[in-house]
């Protein structure tokens, strides 16, 4: 198998059967020497219906998308092989090759490339195997192809891609059309998807059973089996009595609700606000320099057009004045990247010209050609920063652009801009999807400033059963803590009906504490 073979597949003069071998006695089929498989329709339907039984059809499609996103990431091996053979394909060309290979093995219809740019690729086909097998669902169903596209593009570009199925054969449309956009990872995007029911919290849970660890979005979480909850509550009752135990549970779970929201606030700040500001600052810095012309090395110094950057601080100072951020231009010199223009002031009170970049950032930006986002220690102060490679007209990396904002500033701005309802809705969705309760409805009475939350069950009411009295003190505290943490107000939550008392639902009223706001 060589470069000419792949080129022949791309131009249609060969097909994949030339490179497939079947061993019927062993039941094994290989393609390019790698074990492969056909795609029985019943298997696809069974996988979708397995997820449907535990979720719903929309989330079943999302689950398949997540599964095949991982499958798509395995295409990096094919990409490496092609590069070794001297065949450097654009992302859209690589996608078309993969789907041509898949189609020739029976996985759906031939794809058509509708349009392509650095940040958006649009593909379509008359039908996929999912849309054919699941056409009775009468909705977009091509989660496998969405996941493939996202995984393949992420693997070969090193960027995050999001694929939307704009139209679907199973939905009665003439085409299955896919729009893939290069996006930045966003906590807000994930949270809103969970709240809307377009994504399940389980997508962001990583379970490592051998290590005994479960984490949600990189933070450890603990499942709460009923027997642990029941034994803990009963132990408190025996130790201090029912009323004091109820108060302890209320306060403890209020603190837990607040802490949960604080974590979401932190995530929102660093994954949304910081990226938005950094990208805006970097764009302006890039535009200011690019206005002079393309970057190059002139007389051993970095320049844009005929504008020499070394020891010229006009642009970086203008960025700080307008955007309140630090800015630096690094020049690649040998195996180092040296500051040649900066508004960063060193401990000696002078500009930090001549100092070099860290090895971690150098490796990511210079060696790997990546744009690096992260925190950086700038003159003893933590900054949220971005480093972008500077490439000359030949595509060679000759330096780095840097912008950074103090971490404390990002935090302060973040607290002002976070939508409190998104925070509370995210927390409610998390506990609901983890089995703590199920929300039936939320109501707001503007006249009395009262929020009423109706739950079909709580973990307490299901644990204790019919006791003839209210039992949901932990849930009341949890709901109060979520509201206090999200909206920054002091509230009290009271259960007014309870399933353990024989009522249809557990209903909670949340009001401001008297005399407090």
Secondary structure, DSSP 4 states (H G I P E B T S, - for coil): --HHHHHHHHHTSS-GGGGEEEETTTTEEEETTEEE----HHHHHHHHHHHHHHS-HHHHHHHHHHHHHHHHHTTHHHHHHHHHTT----HHHHHHHHHHHHHTTTSSPPPEEEEE-SSEEEEEES--HHHHHTGGG-S---HHHHHHHHHHHHHHHSSEEEEEEEE-GGGT-S-EEEEEEEE---HHHHHHHHHHTSS-GGGGEEEETTTTEEEETTEE-----HHHHHHHHHHHHHHH-HHHHHHHHHHHHHHHHHHHHHHHHHHHIIIIIHHHHHHHHHHHHHHHHHTT--EEEETTEEEETTEE-TT--HHHHHHHHHH--EEEEEEEETTEEEEEEE--B-TTSSB-TT-B--HHHHIIIIIS-PPEEEEEEETTEEEEEEEEEEE-TTS-EEEEEEEEEEHHHHHHHHHHH--HHHHHHHHHHHHHHTTSEEEEEEEEETTTTEEEEEEEEEHHHHHH---SS---HHHHHHHHHHHHHHH---EEEEEEE-GGGT-SSEEEEEEEPTT--
